[in-house]
């Protein structure tokens, strides 16, 4: 594709710029205005994400898309600024803290079952329903009990930003600086500013009172400090990281759950097996944090959904200096792309890669062949939180309900910022 065709394609569906060759070769290179490389070789990916990490920071396009909403938070910060934030935030997502928050996840899953049952025998868009579940969870564990936090307002602002302002601009592709306005992002800047003001108010209010019996994410971040420098997050740094957790923490898990239900609806044998496991383990209608370790098949279903439909279907880096990947020259300024969607469906890495087959997870793939949360030092800090929430929610849903597809409503995978099912995930759900 030329520059203009590439821009139009990425604004409509980023996946459309991945050639089929990328599922069959270790590396594909080309030039669209500037040199680019798509890397699918696990050894080369390991070099990028671990061995030569500092040479491959997030691309300017990624930063330009996200900085207006989440500032220089953990997700896009680099170097020393990223390292101290990561050290300060790491204890927040310890196993103990994540387990302490599991009742919030169980309660949200139970409310979802009640809503679905109350809707009667009608088709439901389970993308919308899963977004409701996961936004309930992330807002409860972030701003629990804060009247200053307007959930609906923040939710609307996030959706508007992702839907339009996250689309790539020609200015991004040309590498123009942040201060050059991007029309789409400028149009939605008011919603982002309002979201930040609401978060600022909630943080200021929280600083005036003691943590609850079970500290939430804001309590933990307020108390967190870098063990090496004793530096704590300023109010604006705290706000940007909380908004990062909200944006990333509900959208990605909701997509994982929606795709999981879609896949199970088309494979009733797998759904029956998941239901039997859940019903044998759950003590009552709702899964708990303690149940997660005893639900291995549910976890395999989630892993397989993350393989076929990774929420972050593609990430890009900018080479800061020369390197060699797969025997090919990388020059300073080259764009190096990790097309995770293609990596997860690669014919050299997976048998029958386009098939939904949860039992393939009885044998783990190469560590750098499966990257739903990235890897290396910058692996997603909330991965354990997201997986626990996904297992609790999916186990609760399949234990109580049977899902079947709605004819003619098959979603197409479309990626703008995240890999979404276009048109939603419409399924029938009936009590079991």
N, C-alpha and C positions, 0 to 999 in steps of 0.2 A: 504494500500500500504506500501511496505518497503521503505527504504531510497532512493535507486536508482530509483525505479518506481516513487516515489513522485517527485524526481528531474526531471526526463524525462517529467512527466506530467506537472509540472509547467513551464518548458521551452517551451512547445508546447501550452498549454492552461490552465491557472490557474483555470478556472471554472471546469475543469475535476476532481479536487480533492475535490469538494463539493459533498457529498453524497445526494441522494434524501431525505434521512431522515431529512436533515437540513431544508427542506421546510415544515416539519410536526412536529418537536419537538422544544422546546425552547432552547435546548443546546445539542451539540454532542461533546464528548471528545475522545481522543485516544492518541497514542504515536507512533511517527515516529522519532526515534533517541532521541527526547525529547518530553515531554508532551505538548499537544495542546488542545485547546477548541474552538469550534465554537459557538458563542453566537447569538441567534436570538430573545431573550426575551427583549421587550422594556424596562422593569424595570431594567434588568441587564445592558443593553446598556447605560441607563441613568447613572447608577452608574459609569461605565467606562469613559464616556465622560464628566460627570459633577461632580458628588459627590465625586469621588475618582480619579480624572483626573491624578494627579501626579504619581499614582501607575501604570499607563498604558501608558508610552511613546511609540512613534513609535518604531517598532521592528528594530533590527540591520540589518535585511535583507533589509527593506525599506530604511534605511539610506545608506547602502552600495550601493544600486542601484542608488540612486539619488545624493548623495553628490558630485561625480565627476563633475556633470553638474551644480548643483545649490548651492554648498557649504553649509554653515550653515545658510541658509536663513530661512524665516518664516516657510516654509513648513516642515522642519525637525529639526529646532532648538528646544531646550527644556528649561524649567525653566525660570530663569531670563533673559537669552539671547533671548528667544522667546518673553517674555512679553514686553521688552522695544521696540523690533522691531514692535510688533503688535500695541503698543500705538502710535509709530511714524507713522505707515503706515495707521492706521484706517481712518484718515480724508481724505486720498486720494480717498477712495471709498464712500464718503458721497453721499447722494441722489443728491445734487446739482452738484457735480463734475461728477457723472455718467451721469446725464441728459445733462450736457454741452458737453459730448462726443458723444451723440446720433447721431448728423448729420454725423459723420464718419461712424457709423453703417448703417445709411440709404443710404449713397452714395455707400458703398460696396455692399449692397443688390441690389441696382439699377444696378450696373455694372454686377452683377451675372445674373440678368434677361436678360440684353443685350447679354451677352456671350451665354446663353442658347438659346435664339432666333436665334442668328447668327449661331449656330451649325446645324440648320436645323432639319429635322425629323430623328434624329439618337438617339440611346440609349446613355445615359451619365452616367458616374460613379459619383453619387452625393456625395460620400465620398470625392473624389478629389475636386469636385467643392466647397463643404462646407469648406474644409480645406483652399482653396484659399480665400474664403470670410473672414473667421475668422482670417487668418494670415494677410490679408490686414488690418483688423480692429486693431488687437493688435499691429502691427508694426506702424500703423499711430498714434495710441493714445499713443504709448510709445516713438517713435523716430521721431515724425512728423518733416518733413523737413530736416532731418539730412543726408547729403550726405555721411557721414562717416559710416553709417549703411548699410551693404550689406544684403538686405533682402533675396536674393536667397541663399547666403552663409550660413546665420543663419538657414534658413529653411532646407537646405540639412543636416546641422550638427544635428539639432534636430531630423529629421526623421531617420537618421542613428543611432543615439544613442538609440532612442526608439525601433527601429526595432531589434537591436541585443544586444546592451550593457545593455538594461534593463532586459534581461533574467536572471533568478536566477542562480547563480553559486553554485556548490557543496560546495565551500568555504563559501558562505553565509549561507547555511543550517547548516554547521558545526560551524558557529559563529566565523570564523577566522577574525582577525583584518583587518582594511582598507588597511594597508600597504602591505598586501599579494596581489600580482597582480591577477586580474581576466582577463583571456585572451580576452574575448569579449570586455570588457570595455577598456582594454589596446589598442586593435586594433583600436577603434574609439576615442582614447584620443586626437589625432591630430585635429579632427574636433571640439571637445569640446574646446580645447585650442584656436583654431582660432576664434570660436564664442565668447569666453571671450575677446580676444584681440579686436575684432570689437566693442563689447559693451564698453570696456574701452575707446577706442578712441572716441566713440560717447559721452560718459559721460564727458570726458575731454573737448571736443569741446563745449558741452552745458554749462558747468560751466563758459565759457568765454562770454556768451551772456545772455541778459535778456529774461524772458519768453514771449511767444506770448500773444495775446489777450485772447485766451482760453488755459490755461496751460494744458499740456499733463501729462501723468503719470510720466515722468522723472522730469519735472518741479516741480510737487507736491511732489515727493519723495526727491528731492534736498532741498526743502524748509521745509520738515517735520522734526519734532523733538519730542522726548519723553516729554510729558508735565510734567512728574514727575522729570526727571533728566536733561532735556534740551539736552540730547545726540542726535547727528545726525549721520546718517549712513556714514561710511567711503566709499571711492570710491569702494572698493572691496565688501562691504556689499550692497551698492546700486546696483552694477552690478549683484550680485547673486540674489537679489530680483527682479530686472527687468527681468532677464532670467527666474526666477520662474514664473512670470506673463505671459511671452511670451509662455513658454512651456505649462503651465497649462491652460492659457487663450485662446489659439486657439484650441488645440487638443480636449479638453472636450466639448466645445461649438459646434465644427464641428461635433463631434460624435452625440451629442444630435439632431442636425438638420438633419443629414443624417438618423438616426433612425426614426425621426418624419416623414420625407418624405416617407420613406419605409412603415411605418404603414398606413399613409394616402393613399398611392397608392393602398393598399389592402382593404381599407374601403372607397369606393367612397361616401357613405352617410356622413361620418364624414368629408371627404374632401370638399364636397359641403357645409356643414354647416360652416366649417372654412372659405371657400371662401366668402360665403354670409356675414359673420360677417366682414371680412376684407374689402370687397368692400363697405359695408355700413359705415365703420368708416374712411377709408383712404381718405384724401383730395388730390387726385392724385394717381399716380401709386405706390408710395413708402410710407411705414409706417414711422412715426416719434416717437421720445421719448414721446411726448405728447399723442400719440395714445395707448401706451402700457396698460394703466389702463382701456381702453375701449375695450379691446380684451380678455375678460375672457375665451372664448372657445379656442382660440389659446393657451392661457396659460395652459388650462387643457390638451390639446394635448401634450404640452411640458412636463408637469408634468407626464403624463402617459408614455411618451417615456423614461423619466428619471427613472421611476419606473421599467419598463420592461428591459431597457438596461442602467443601471447606468454606467457612464464612469469609475468611480472607483468601480469596481464590488466586490472588496475585499480589506480590509485593515487589518493589523496585528499590535499587540501591544505585548510588553514583560512585564510581571508582575514584578514589582520591590520588592514586598513584598507579604505576605500571604493575602488572601481575600476569600470571599464567594460569588459566583454568582449562582443564581438558586438553592441554597442549596448545591452547590458542592464546594469542596475545590479547591482553586487556590493557587499554591505554587510559591515562588520566582523563577523567571527564566522561568516559563511556557509561551508558546506562546498563546495569546488569539486573536482569529481571529473574525472579523466582516465580514461575507460573505454577503455583501449588496445585491448581486444578489439573494441569497436565501431569505434574509429578505424581499425583495420587492415582492417575489413570494410565500410568506408563507401562507399556507392554514388556519392557525389559525388567521391570521391578515387581509386577503383580501378575499372577495367573488370571486370565479372563477379567481384565481390570474394570470393565464396565458393568460387571454383575454385582448385585447386592448379595453378599455372602458373609454373614457375621462370623461364621466358624473359621474364616481365614485368619482370624485374630488368635487362634490357638497357637499360631507361629508368628511371632512378631517380625515385621519387616526391618530392614536396615533403619537405624535411628534417623538418618537424614533423608529417608524416602517417605517419611510421614511427618508433616509439619503443620498440623492445624493450629498449634500455638507457637510456631517458630521453634528455635532451639538456641543453644549456646547461652552466653551470659544474658542475652536479651529475650530469653523465653518468656512468654506471657506470665506476668506475676500472679494473675488471677486464675491460672489454669485449674488448680485443685478446687477452687470455689466453683467454677463453671461446671466441671465434671460432676461434683457432688450435687449441684442443683439439677443438672440434667438427669442424673440417675434417679434422684428422689422423685422428680416430676414425671418422668416416663414410666417408672414402676407404678406410681399411684394411678396414672391414667389407664394403663393396660390392665391393671388389676380390677378396675371397676367398669371399663367400657370396651366395646368391640368397635374397631374402625374399619370401614369399607370405603372404596373410592367412589367418587361421583363421576359418572360417565361424561366425557367431553370436557373435563375441567383439569386436564393435566398441566401442571405448571412448567414453564421453561426456565432454566437457570439463567439469570441475568445479573451481571455484576456492575455496580457503579462504585460505591465504597465497599459494600459487602455483597456476597453472593445470595441474592434473594430469589424466591420462586415467583416469577411474574404472574400476576393475577391471583396470587394467594394459594393456599393449600386447602381445597374444598373437599371435605370428607363427611361421611355419615358416621354418627356415633350412637351406639345403642348400649343400654346397661347389660351387664352380664350376670 
